[in-house]
Amino acid sequence: MLALAWRRREPLRSGTPCGPAAFQRVPLERVAGATPDKNTETKGETSGMPLFWRIWGAVTLVIFAVLSLFVVLATMQFNAIHSTLVGERLVVLADRTVAPFSAAVRLGLALSSVRNATALLERARQTDDAIVALHVFDDVGRIVHSTLSSPPAAVPAFVGPARAAAGGDYWYRQTPEGFVGSVDLVGERGRSAGGILVVYSPIGHATQVRAIFAELMLGAIAALALAAALAAVLLRWGLSAMIRRHRAIEATVRDFERGAWRGAAGRARAKANAEDADGLREGLEAARARYRAVGRRLSAASQETT
């Protein structure tokens, strides 16, 4: 009531008395013709719901963060697994092509002397449309045979260190240009005479990764919608008692304010709300009575001093 009276007070005019007497008269005399705010008529319909929506929003954000993390980690894991599978496929393709060249090396022939080498490489390339090129290179990295009409003069610079790290075994690597895999050609006395390099397009791998990401995103969106709906139902059920109590408190305060306005206007006070919140109405009435008693004492003291 004090807050409502304070909001509707008028500025003091010249000659308006101040002090304890005026302090008592403002809430009692100037509010007689006032009416309560229109907003108080509808507050009870939504009281307690802001708390529900804040909690539900926080729970939904947590679920969204968890699902997003799951989608990212699952996509990264799929990318790593699929990259390994593509690399192993390159090794298999190179190993299938190495036989005629290995025979020539074991006979002591140069790799450049192998007949129909280009046709052999082309037949291997046609087994998979994603193969960009197959190269046969010698021990110093010069390309001697290739499926490309204009092949580079030598293999990329990273091939040498990769071969050394593999120790004569097969190896594969993913580069920005695509996947690269190689198998060494072992010559006389176990020395490497060169190798076969397979260059694989990254388009298929990227398409697979994007497809699995899209599927995971759709699943995550569906899971988020279901989880959010379930969280709303559970929270509404779990917070129902708290929301009812909050509504009861607001209804009690609203009824008390209405009664105060009606009493100040000289009308009959409204009937108290049956759903009182732990004697709140009685406490408000007692506080109002004490406020009036203090006002009367202050007024009497002011009159005695003047």
C-alpha positions in Angstrom: 0.0 0.0 0.0 2.9 2.4 0.8 4.4 1.7 -2.6 1.1 2.3 -4.4 0.5 5.6 -2.4 4.0 6.7 -3.1 3.7 6.1 -6.9 0.5 8.3 -7.0 1.7 11.1 -4.8 1.5 14.7 -6.1 4.3 17.2 -6.0 4.1 19.5 -2.9 2.7 22.9 -3.6 3.7 26.1 -1.8 2.3 26.1 1.6 1.7 22.4 1.8 2.5 21.2 5.4 5.4 18.9 5.9 6.4 16.7 8.7 4.8 13.7 10.4 1.2 15.0 9.9 1.7 15.3 6.2 3.3 11.9 6.1 0.2 10.4 7.5 -2.2 12.3 5.4 -0.7 11.5 2.0 -1.6 7.8 1.8 -5.1 8.3 3.4 -6.4 11.5 1.8 -4.9 11.7 -1.7 -5.6 8.1 -2.6 -9.4 8.2 -1.9 -10.3 8.6 -5.5 -7.6 6.5 -7.0 -8.0 3.0 -8.5 -5.5 0.1 -8.6 -3.3 -0.5 -11.6 -4.8 -2.4 -14.4 -1.8 -4.7 -14.6 -2.7 -6.2 -11.2 -5.8 -7.6 -12.7 -3.9 -10.0 -15.0 -0.7 -10.8 -12.9 -2.3 -13.7 -11.2 -2.9 -15.5 -14.5 0.9 -15.8 -15.3 2.4 -15.6 -11.8 5.1 -18.3 -11.2 5.6 -18.9 -15.0 8.6 -16.7 -15.5 10.5 -19.0 -13.0 9.3 -22.1 -15.0 10.4 -20.6 -18.4 13.8 -19.6 -17.0 14.5 -23.1 -15.7 13.2 -24.7 -18.9 15.3 -22.4 -21.0 18.5 -23.3 -19.0 17.7 -27.0 -19.2 17.1 -26.7 -23.0 20.4 -24.8 -23.5 22.3 -27.6 -21.6 20.7 -30.3 -23.7 21.5 -28.3 -26.9 25.2 -27.9 -25.8 25.5 -31.7 -25.1 23.9 -32.6 -28.4 26.1 -30.2 -30.3 29.2 -31.6 -28.6 28.0 -35.1 -29.5 27.5 -34.2 -33.2 30.9 -32.6 -33.5 32.7 -35.5 -31.8 30.8 -38.1 -33.7 31.6 -36.3 -37.0 35.3 -36.0 -36.1 35.4 -39.7 -35.3 33.6 -40.7 -38.5 36.1 -38.5 -40.4 39.1 -40.2 -38.8 37.6 -43.7 -39.4 36.7 -43.0 -43.0 40.1 -41.5 -43.7 41.7 -44.6 -42.5 39.5 -46.8 -44.7 40.3 -44.7 -47.7 44.0 -44.8 -47.0 43.9 -48.6 -46.6 42.0 -48.8 -49.9 44.8 -46.9 -51.6 47.3 -49.3 -50.3 45.3 -52.3 -51.6 45.0 -50.6 -55.0 48.8 -50.0 -55.1 49.6 -53.5 -54.0 47.5 -55.0 -56.8 49.3 -52.9 -59.3 52.8 -53.5 -58.0 53.3 -57.2 -59.3 54.5 -56.6 -62.9 56.9 -53.8 -61.8 58.2 -55.9 -58.9 59.0 -58.7 -61.3 61.0 -56.3 -63.5 62.9 -54.9 -60.6 63.8 -58.4 -59.4 65.2 -59.2 -62.9 67.4 -56.2 -62.6 65.5 -54.2 -65.2 64.8 -50.5 -65.0 61.3 -49.3 -64.2 61.2 -47.2 -67.3 61.7 -50.4 -69.4 58.5 -52.1 -68.3 56.3 -52.6 -71.4 52.6 -51.6 -71.3 53.2 -49.9 -68.0 50.7 -47.1 -68.8 48.0 -49.6 -69.8 48.6 -51.5 -66.6 48.2 -48.4 -64.5 45.2 -47.2 -66.5 43.4 -50.6 -65.9 44.0 -50.2 -62.2 42.8 -46.6 -62.3 39.5 -47.6 -63.9 38.6 -49.8 -61.0 37.6 -46.7 -59.0 36.5 -43.4 -60.5 37.8 -41.5 -57.4 41.4 -42.3 -58.4 43.0 -39.2 -59.8 46.3 -40.6 -60.9 48.7 -43.5 -60.5 52.4 -42.9 -60.7 55.4 -45.2 -60.8 58.6 -43.5 -59.5 62.2 -44.6 -59.2 64.4 -44.5 -56.1 65.1 -40.8 -56.4 61.5 -39.8 -56.8 61.3 -39.2 -60.6 58.0 -40.3 -62.1 58.7 -42.8 -65.0 55.1 -43.9 -65.7 51.8 -42.2 -65.0 48.1 -42.3 -66.0 48.2 -38.5 -66.5 49.0 -37.2 -70.0 51.2 -34.5 -68.5 52.5 -35.9 -65.2 54.8 -33.9 -62.9 58.5 -34.6 -63.1 58.8 -35.9 -59.6 56.6 -37.0 -56.7 55.6 -34.3 -54.0 58.3 -33.4 -51.5 56.5 -35.1 -48.6 56.8 -38.5 -50.2 60.5 -39.0 -49.4 60.1 -38.4 -45.6 56.9 -40.5 -45.6 58.8 -43.4 -47.2 61.6 -43.1 -44.8 59.3 -43.0 -41.8 57.4 -46.1 -43.1 60.8 -48.0 -43.4 59.9 -49.7 -46.7 56.3 -50.6 -45.6 53.2 -49.1 -47.2 52.0 -45.7 -46.1 49.1 -43.3 -46.8 48.4 -39.7 -45.9 45.6 -37.2 -46.2 46.6 -33.9 -47.8 44.7 -30.7 -48.8 44.7 -32.0 -52.4 43.4 -35.4 -51.5 44.6 -38.8 -50.2 47.9 -40.3 -51.2 49.1 -43.8 -50.7 52.2 -45.7 -51.8 53.8 -49.1 -51.8 57.6 -49.6 -52.3 59.2 -51.7 -55.0 61.9 -53.7 -53.4 64.9 -54.4 -55.8 68.1 -56.4 -55.4 69.5 -56.9 -51.9 66.3 -55.6 -50.4 66.9 -52.1 -51.5 64.1 -49.9 -52.6 64.0 -49.3 -56.3 61.0 -46.9 -56.2 57.3 -47.3 -55.7 53.8 -46.8 -56.9 51.9 -43.7 -55.8 48.1 -43.5 -55.8 46.4 -40.1 -55.7 42.8 -40.3 -54.6 40.1 -37.5 -54.8 38.8 -36.0 -51.5 35.4 -35.3 -52.9 33.8 -38.6 -52.0 35.3 -38.5 -48.5 34.0 -34.9 -48.0 30.6 -35.9 -49.2 30.4 -38.8 -46.8 31.4 -36.6 -43.9 28.9 -33.9 -44.8 26.2 -36.5 -45.2 26.8 -38.1 -41.8 27.0 -34.6 -40.2 23.6 -33.7 -41.8 22.1 -37.0 -40.5 23.5 -36.4 -37.0 22.1 -32.8 -37.0 18.6 -34.0 -38.0 18.7 -36.6 -35.2 20.0 -34.0 -32.7 17.3 -31.6 -33.7 14.6 -34.3 -33.2 16.2 -35.3 -29.9 16.3 -31.7 -28.7 12.7 -31.2 -29.5 11.7 -34.4 -27.7 13.9 -33.6 -24.7 12.7 -30.0 -24.5 9.1 -31.2 -24.5 9.8 -33.8 -21.9 11.7 -31.4 -19.8 8.7 -28.9 -20.0 6.3 -31.6 -18.8 8.5 -32.8 -16.0 9.4 -29.3 -14.8 5.7 -28.2 -14.9 4.9 -31.2 -12.8 7.8 -30.8 -10.4 7.3 -27.0 -10.0 3.5 -27.2 -9.8 3.5 -26.9 -6.0 5.9 -24.0 -6.0 4.0 -22.2 -8.8 0.7 -22.7 -6.8 2.4 -21.2 -3.7 3.7 -18.3 -5.7 0.3 -17.6 -7.2 -1.3 -17.8 -3.7 1.2 -15.2 -2.4 0.6 -12.8 -5.3 -3.2 -13.3 -5.0 -3.0 -12.5 -1.3 -0.9 -9.4 -1.8 -3.2 -8.3 -4.7 -6.4 -8.8 -2.5 -4.7 -6.8 0.3 -3.9 -3.9 -2.1 -7.5 -3.9 -3.4 -8.8 -3.9 0.1 -6.5 -1.0 1.0 -7.7 1.0 -2.0 -11.4 0.3 -1.3 -10.9 1.2 2.3 -9.2 4.5 1.4 -12.1 5.3 -0.9 -14.6 4.6 1.8 -16.0 1.5 0.3 -16.4 -1.9 1.8 -13.3 -4.0 1.9 -13.3 -7.1 -0.4 -13.5 -10.5 1.1 -10.1 -12.1 1.8 -8.8 -14.7 -0.5 -9.6 -18.2 0.8 -6.2 -19.5 -0.3 -4.1 -17.4 2.1 -0.3 -18.2 2.0 0.7 -19.1 5.6 -1.2 -16.3 7.2 0.2 -13.7 4.9 -3.0 -11.7 4.8 -3.1 -11.5 8.6 0.5 -10.4 8.6 -0.2 -7.6 6.1 -3.2 -6.4 8.0 -1.2 -6.3 11.2 1.6 -4.4 9.4 -1.0 -2.0 8.1 -2.5 -1.5 11.5 1.0 -0.8 13.0 1.7 1.7 10.2 -1.5 3.6 11.0 -0.8 3.5 14.7 2.7 4.9 14.1 1.2 7.6 11.8 -1.3 8.6 14.5 1.5 8.8 17.1 3.7 10.9 14.8 0.7 13.2 14.1 0.0 13.6 17.8 3.6 14.3 18.6 3.8 16.9 15.8 0.7 18.7 17.1 2.1 18.7 20.7 5.4 20.3 19.5 3.6 23.0 17.5 
